[in-house]
Amino acid sequence: MFKMLYVDVLCPTGHKVFNSLTISALISLDAEIRIVGDERCLPENAIIAYRIPSKYLMKRKSRGLSKLTYRINEYQKLRWLVKVIEKEHPDLVILSSYETISLSIVSRRLKIPVLAFNHNNLDELESKLKRFFYRRIGGSVTQVVFENYMADYLKEAIKVRNKVIVLPHIVEPEKQLQPHPQFSNANSKFLFAPSSSNDLTVIEDLLKRAHELKAKGIKLVAKYRENVDRDALVFRKRFSDEEYVSFLRSCFAVYVPLPRHFNYRISNVVNEAIANNKKIIISNNRFSEFICSQYPSLVYVLRSDLLEEADEWKKWMNKSSSSYNEERESFLKSHSGERFHKDIVAELRRQYF
């Protein structure tokens, strides 16, 4: 039987949903899947064959952790992983996440085919150092991106020699939960901005302009580095799963103030907003331009400022569009577990069968 090793090298807590949906899609394959990682980033029912040693699970932004220390840690972690691979002898290794420089250094030792998912790796290629190491990742590694324009960027701008394939970032609607009781008024202009990638300068500007939010009848609930409670805004350092889904169900729209350099990666907040039948108000960058070009009825891209454009996006929100349901269904179909299964089976057959 075909044997896979599924590894989340970085183990970020925010990957739990991604890993859960991806592993579920892989289980439908006729293959043995062995999981390597940590409970914090894997589905609750996952059987973990190898737990990454706790000494390697330092957070990247830990106080006192230098970039050099972080990369040495990631390199040592991958050396540990190589030993696991040599012990298991899988037919394929799937890296759910990875750090570019450490993988580049270790990749020459990987003789087994590897599929490596790219999350923020591509946006880091603005760095000449990261680009240097990325282009030297061993030929056994196939780079996986989530959209065709990202593949074009790697091939044409970065000129990678590795094979690059596109697989969908799977998304599914959340379980049905009741709207948040504090924001159950369907007529309220309640915006929910839960992304960990929120541009903090934008959030801090809105904090200073809370009176303008109130004057325009807007209530903002957002993720921020500290808890704040005002008449027009509620900021939280984190949301529980129940709070997240409850706010998502209640909001007028999902607000995604991503930084300008958010260009070649996916915002899962955008995916989940569409899956849960919510329109999106998003800042302007390469990713938002792409998603708007594909699904213009689902996404409003701000040219400048949320408050200055309030009348325009409110008008857009209230405008009925015959193409909305069609675009949403197209998005869900192209980002489904079934589509992922079909695409990865086709790729495995091309490469290994």
C-alpha positions in Angstrom: 0.0 0.0 0.0 1.2 3.5 -0.8 2.5 5.1 2.4 2.5 8.8 3.2 4.0 10.8 6.0 2.0 13.9 6.8 4.1 16.5 8.7 3.3 19.9 10.1 6.8 21.1 10.8 6.0 24.5 12.3 2.9 23.4 14.3 1.1 26.7 14.4 -2.2 26.6 16.4 -3.9 28.4 13.5 -3.3 25.3 11.3 -5.7 23.1 13.1 -8.6 23.6 10.7 -6.3 23.5 7.6 -4.7 20.2 8.8 -8.1 18.7 9.8 -9.6 19.4 6.4 -6.5 18.3 4.4 -6.0 15.1 6.4 -9.7 14.3 5.9 -9.3 14.7 2.2 -6.2 12.5 2.1 -7.9 9.7 4.1 -10.1 9.1 1.2 -7.1 8.0 -0.8 -6.1 4.4 -0.9 -3.0 4.9 1.2 -1.5 4.5 4.7 -1.1 7.9 6.3 1.3 8.4 9.3 1.0 11.8 11.1 3.9 13.8 12.5 3.3 16.9 14.6 1.8 18.2 17.8 -1.7 18.3 19.3 -1.9 22.0 19.1 -2.1 22.0 15.3 -3.8 18.7 14.5 -7.4 17.6 14.7 -8.5 16.2 18.0 -9.1 12.7 16.8 -5.7 12.5 15.0 -3.5 9.5 15.8 0.0 11.0 16.0 2.7 8.5 15.0 5.5 10.8 16.0 5.2 13.9 18.2 7.7 16.6 17.5 9.9 17.0 20.6 8.8 19.9 22.8 12.3 21.4 22.7 11.7 22.2 19.1 8.3 23.8 19.5 9.5 27.3 20.3 7.2 30.1 19.0 8.8 32.3 16.4 7.9 35.5 18.2 9.0 34.3 21.6 10.7 37.0 23.7 14.5 36.8 23.4 14.4 34.4 20.4 16.6 35.7 17.7 16.2 34.9 14.0 19.4 32.9 14.1 18.3 30.9 17.1 14.9 30.3 15.5 16.5 29.0 12.3 19.0 26.8 14.2 16.0 25.3 16.0 14.1 24.7 12.8 17.2 23.1 11.2 17.6 20.7 14.2 13.9 19.9 14.0 14.3 18.9 10.4 17.3 16.8 11.1 15.1 14.9 13.6 12.4 14.6 10.9 15.0 13.2 8.5 15.7 10.4 10.9 11.9 9.7 11.2 11.7 9.5 7.4 14.6 7.2 7.2 13.0 4.9 9.8 9.5 4.9 8.1 10.6 4.7 4.4 7.4 6.4 3.1 6.6 6.7 -0.6 5.7 10.4 -0.1 6.2 13.1 2.5 3.7 15.9 2.8 4.9 19.0 4.6 1.9 21.0 5.8 4.2 23.8 6.7 7.9 24.6 6.7 10.6 27.2 7.2 12.4 28.1 4.0 16.0 28.3 5.0 16.1 25.2 7.2 14.3 23.1 4.5 16.7 24.3 1.8 19.7 23.2 3.9 18.2 19.8 4.7 16.5 19.1 1.5 19.5 17.5 -0.3 19.2 14.6 2.2 15.6 14.0 1.2 15.6 11.3 -1.4 11.9 10.6 -1.0 9.4 12.8 -3.0 8.1 15.7 -0.9 5.0 17.9 -1.4 5.6 21.1 0.5 2.6 23.5 1.1 3.4 27.2 0.9 1.6 29.5 3.3 3.6 32.8 4.0 6.7 31.4 2.4 6.1 33.2 -0.9 5.6 36.6 0.6 8.9 36.2 2.4 10.7 36.0 -1.0 10.9 39.8 -1.0 14.0 39.0 1.1 17.0 38.3 -1.1 18.3 35.8 1.6 15.0 33.9 1.6 14.9 33.9 -2.2 18.5 32.6 -2.4 17.7 29.6 -0.2 14.2 29.0 -1.7 15.6 28.6 -5.2 18.1 26.0 -3.9 15.6 23.7 -2.2 16.3 20.2 -3.5 14.7 18.7 -6.5 12.8 16.0 -4.6 10.6 18.8 -3.2 7.5 19.8 -5.2 6.1 23.2 -4.2 2.4 23.4 -3.5 0.5 26.7 -3.8 -3.2 27.4 -3.6 -3.9 29.5 -6.7 -2.5 29.7 -10.3 -1.3 33.2 -10.0 1.0 32.1 -7.1 2.4 29.3 -9.3 3.0 31.9 -12.1 4.9 34.1 -9.6 7.2 31.2 -8.6 7.9 30.1 -12.2 8.2 33.5 -13.8 9.4 35.9 -11.1 11.4 33.7 -8.8 12.3 31.2 -11.5 12.3 28.1 -9.3 13.6 24.9 -10.7 11.3 22.7 -8.5 8.1 21.5 -9.8 5.1 23.7 -8.8 1.6 22.4 -8.5 -1.7 24.0 -7.4 -4.0 22.4 -4.9 -7.1 24.0 -3.4 -7.1 25.4 0.2 -10.1 23.4 1.4 -12.9 25.3 3.1 -16.2 24.1 4.6 -19.1 26.0 6.3 -19.0 26.0 10.1 -21.5 24.1 12.2 -24.8 25.9 12.6 -24.6 28.1 15.8 -26.8 30.8 17.0 -25.8 34.4 16.3 -24.1 36.3 19.1 -26.8 37.7 21.3 -25.0 41.1 21.6 -25.1 41.5 17.8 -28.3 39.8 16.7 -29.9 42.9 15.1 -30.0 42.2 11.4 -30.0 46.0 10.6 -26.8 46.8 12.5 -23.6 47.5 10.6 -21.5 45.0 12.6 -18.2 44.2 11.1 -16.1 41.3 12.2 -12.3 41.4 11.7 -10.8 38.2 13.3 -7.7 37.6 11.2 -4.4 37.1 12.9 -2.9 39.0 9.9 -4.8 42.2 10.6 -2.7 45.3 9.8 -2.3 46.6 13.4 -1.7 50.2 12.1 -5.2 50.1 10.6 -6.8 48.7 13.7 -5.0 51.3 15.9 -6.2 54.1 13.6 -9.8 52.9 14.0 -9.3 52.8 17.7 -8.4 56.5 17.6 -11.5 57.1 15.4 -14.0 55.2 17.5 -16.3 58.3 17.5 -16.4 58.2 13.7 -17.4 54.5 13.8 -20.2 55.3 16.2 -21.4 58.3 14.1 -21.6 56.1 11.0 -23.5 53.4 12.9 -20.7 50.8 12.6 -19.8 48.3 15.3 -16.3 46.7 14.9 -15.2 43.4 16.6 -11.6 42.7 15.8 -8.5 40.8 16.8 -5.9 42.9 18.4 -2.9 42.6 20.7 -5.0 43.7 23.8 -8.6 43.7 24.9 -10.6 46.9 24.4 -14.2 47.7 25.0 -15.8 50.9 23.6 -19.3 51.8 22.4 -18.3 51.3 18.7 -15.7 48.6 19.0 -14.6 45.4 20.8 -11.1 44.2 20.4 -9.9 40.8 21.7 -6.5 39.1 21.9 -8.1 35.8 21.0 -11.6 34.4 20.2 -12.7 31.0 21.3 -14.0 28.7 18.6 -17.6 29.3 19.8 -17.1 33.1 19.8 -15.5 33.1 16.4 -18.4 31.2 14.8 -21.0 33.1 16.7 -19.6 36.5 15.6 -19.2 35.2 12.1 -22.9 34.3 12.0 -24.0 37.6 13.4 -21.9 40.1 11.4 -23.1 42.4 8.6 -19.8 41.7 6.8 -16.3 40.4 7.4 -13.7 43.1 7.4 -10.2 41.9 6.4 -7.6 44.8 6.8 -4.6 42.8 5.5 -1.2 44.6 5.1 0.0 45.7 1.6 2.6 42.9 1.5 -0.1 40.2 1.9 0.2 39.1 -1.8 0.9 35.4 -2.4 -0.8 33.6 0.5 -4.4 32.8 1.5 -6.5 34.4 4.2 -8.6 31.6 5.7 -10.8 34.2 7.2 -11.8 35.1 3.6 -12.5 31.5 2.8 -14.6 31.0 5.9 -16.5 34.2 5.3 -17.6 33.0 1.8 -18.4 29.5 3.1 -20.6 31.0 5.7 -22.4 33.3 3.3 -20.8 36.6 4.3 -19.6 39.3 2.0 -16.1 40.7 2.5 -14.6 44.2 2.8 -10.9 43.9 2.3 -7.8 46.1 2.0 -6.0 46.4 -1.3 -3.1 44.0 -2.1 -2.3 41.3 -4.7 -4.4 38.7 -3.0 -7.5 40.8 -2.7 -7.1 41.9 -6.3 -7.0 38.3 -7.3 -10.0 37.2 -5.2 -12.1 40.2 -6.4 -11.3 39.5 -10.0 -12.6 35.9 -9.6 -15.6 36.7 -7.3 -16.5 40.4 -7.6 -20.0 39.9 -6.1 -18.4 38.5 -2.9 -15.6 40.9 -2.3 -15.3 44.7 -2.0 -11.7 46.0 -2.2 -11.1 49.3 -0.3 -9.2 51.8 -2.4 -8.2 53.7 0.8 -10.1 53.9 4.0 -12.9 51.9 5.7 -14.6 55.1 7.1 -14.0 57.3 4.1 -15.6 54.7 1.8 -18.4 53.7 4.2 -21.2 55.0 2.0 -19.8 53.2 -1.0 -19.4 49.8 0.7 -22.7 50.0 2.5 -24.3 50.6 -0.9 -22.4 47.7 -2.4 -23.5 45.5 0.6 -27.1 46.3 0.1 -27.1 45.8 -3.6 -28.6 42.5 -4.7 -26.6 40.6 -7.3 -27.9 37.8 -9.4 -24.3 36.4 -9.7 -23.7 36.3 -5.9 -25.0 32.7 -5.4 -23.4 31.5 -8.6 -20.0 32.9 -7.6 -20.2 31.5 -4.1 -21.1 28.1 -5.3 -18.2 28.2 -7.8 -15.9 29.1 -4.9 -17.1 26.4 -2.7 -16.8 23.8 -5.4 -13.3 24.8 -6.4 -12.2 24.8 -2.7 -13.9 21.6 -1.6 -12.4 18.4 -0.2 -13.7 16.6 -3.3 -11.8 18.9 -5.6 -8.6 18.5 -3.5 -9.0 14.7 -3.7 -9.5 14.8 -7.5 -6.4 17.1 -8.0 -4.0 15.3 -5.7 -5.0 11.9 -7.1 -4.3 13.2 -10.6 -0.9 14.5 -9.4 0.0 11.3 -7.6 -0.9 9.2 -10.7 1.3 11.5 -12.9 4.3 11.2 -10.6 4.1 7.8 -8.9 1.9 5.4 -10.7 
